[in-house]
Amino acid sequence: MITGLEPGGAEHQLVNVVTRLDRSRFEPVVISLTGRGPLAEPLEAAGVPVHAVRVATDPLALVRLLRRERPNLVETWLYKADLIGGLVTLCVGRVPLLWSIHQTDLRPEPGLRSNVLAARICAPLSRWLPTLILCVSPEAAQAHAAMGYRADKFRVVPNGFDTDRFRSDDQARAAVRDQLGWDESTPIVGLVARFDPQKDHRTFAMAARHVVDEVPGVRFVLCGRGVTPGNADLVDLLRASGIQDRVAVLGVRDDMPAVTAALDVAVSSSAFGEAFSIAIGEAMATGVPCVATDTGNAARLVGDAGRVVPVRNPLALAGATIELLDMSGAERRSMGARGRAAIVDRYSLASVVRRYEETYAEVLRLASARKRRS
């Protein structure tokens, strides 16, 4: 059960996990609480039923759906789904419930206040409502323990990456660059992130201005939900930094492995809340060196495959990006190879899916044992 199926890192992660579950053991069904969204399509193409229930207009529809489906286990994905789904399971019997945490600290920024409220309500409920709380990183678990979540229920299950799709690909790299009108000699820096206060496009734009001053031939790629030429706030940021003519604004793309392969450096400029950056993990899997701000597990994730800098510090972000661009192609490839090796070793999608399956099986065994005892 997820808040919505619009494109985003956590949403794509759900699709990647659910579509790869062992169907001889599990029969997944996905419920979206805000309508179908574009990601319903790959789920249904993989044979996973998707139900869109708009709880804001018909809250009882979710109760009716769960009574009809009679699930053996419910996993909720993102704060609002944790709260709503957790309470609704009480109406259909004591179904084992897993919450999923994909953030670290939360800030009451415009557009995020409802998430902050949901998380704060979930903190005391965590003492008795969920069976386990799955966190994508130890940093996410620590941050939520500090918020009042029940710490002995935490289980870390990291994000996973499809290293067959995200890999170095010279043909895809050349094709995307040709599409953008840039050749192999053009240094390209990318930011893959929805337009959101958490992602801090302002700091990225300010840093990009400094990068241009030192690397005049550099170009930038921005993509993600809300990252479109029609976004006046984004356009104003780019214009204020004087880089609007050097930026390709691509919106949501369905060819992210190819777009990522076209980059020389991948950047995450998040100001807060980033528990485990999927964009950085995908770039590392592709062999692209990374610059990330120090949020969540960034330092542990990036390691020696890039640089980690303080948040909201355009000069530091620019300096690290310039450092990587000034490297030779061979040096960047070597750094990228270390990043890919780390992802393959620790965060392959297949191994993460197995972790989910093992967790589901464990929770179901415990629930069955409790039922027999009662």
C-alpha positions, 0 to 999 in steps of 0.5 A: 500500500503506497501513497501514490504511483507517480514517478519517484525514487521510492515509488520505482523501488516498490515497483522493482521489488514487487515485480520480482517477488517469487510468485510461487511464495507470494501473491502481491497486490498493490494499492495506491491511495491517490489514484493509479499514476503512471507506475501502475502500468509496469506493475500490471504488465508484470501481472501485479493487480493495482487498485486505486483508492482515493481515500480522501473522497471515499475512506471506507472504500479501502476498508471494503477492498481489504476485506475483499482481498483478505491479505495475509500481510500488509506493507505500507510505503511512505508516511501517509500510507503508514498512517492510513494503512496502519489504522485501516488494518485494524478494521479487518482483523489483526493483519501483520503490518510492516511500515517502510521508512525512506527518509531521515529527518523531516522539515516543515517546508511548504508542500511537506507539512502533511508528511511531517504531521503523518510521521509525528502521528506515527511515532507513538502509534509505532509502539503497538501498530506495526509488527516491524518497521523497515528502514532503507538505511541505519541513518533512517532508523536512528533519525526515527528513533530520535523522533520517538519511533519504537527502535526495537522494531526497526529492520534495515532493508536497503534500496536495491539496484538493477545492475543489468539495466544500470551499467556503462553503455557507450552506445546509449551514452552517444545516443543521448548526447546526440539527442541533446546536441552535445558530443563526447567532448562535452562535460555533462553533470546531471541532477536526477531529482523531483522538484521539491524543497528537499532536493534543493535545486537552488543550491545546485543552480548556484553551484552550477554557476561556479562550475561554469566559471571554471569549466566553460564547456560544461553542460547540465542535465536535470530530470525528474517529476516537476522538472520541466520547462513549464516550471516557472520556479525552476526556470527562475532559478536557472535564469538567476544563476545565468546557466539557463542556456547550458541546461537540458530540462528533461522532466520524467524519462523512461530511459534513465539507464541511458540518460545516466550513462550519458553523464560524466558526474552525477550530483545529489544536492539534497538539503535534508531527508535523503536516507538512501539516494536512489539516483546516486545508487543508479549512477554508481551502478552505471559507473558514473562518479558522484558528488552528494551532500552529506545526508542520510547514508551518502558518505557510506554509500559513495565512499571512494566513488566520488565526493561528499560535501556539506548541505546548502553549500554551493561552493563546496558542491561546485568545488567537488564537481570541478575536481571530478571534471578536472580528472582524466577520463581514465581516472573518472572511469576508475572511480566509477568502476569502484562505485559499480563494484560497491553496488554489485557487492552490497546493493544488487536488486536480487539480494534486496528482493531476497531480504524482503522475501525473508522478512515476509516469511519470518513475519508470517511464520510468527503470525501463524505461531501466535494464531496457533497458540491463541 
